[in-house]
Amino acid sequence: MFNWLLTLAQIVARIIHLHVNTGFEPPSSPPNADDKPSTEAIIALIAGISSWIMFPVIGAMIGMILGWSELKKIKTGEKPAAGKLFAQAGFYLSLANIAFGVLGTCGFLALYFGLFAIIFGAAAVSEGAAPQ
């Protein structure tokens, strides 16, 4: 006759015990659960990737400008933080593309003018018109 009362008391005791002793109160909603990367962050990533594949100069410029501005907006809280990785990846991909492009251009020019100087210097020496 008192089995149901004993069972009910055990259930209530378990509920009270778990609630009191855990010390964990789950948040009402997960923070930033609905945050999605902004369109500018995604475009910065796409431009950074396309700067390596199709549009080296234009893609890199767009990726750097959009990535930089997006990172500033995320830092100030104007844009959701979910796009930070996208913006960083687009910015750094574009930055690396520009850096390698400048280094490659400088290397090519140094090689070109170095070989040009060697060839004409050797030609001048062979003709006996070497500078004194």
Secondary structure by P-SEA (a helix, b strand, c coil): caaaaaaaaaaaaaaaaaaaccccccccccccccccccaaaaaaaaaaaaaacccaaaaaaaaaaaaaaaaaaaaaccccccaaaaaaaaaaaaaaaaaaaaaaaaaaaaaaaaaaaaaaaaaaaaaccccc
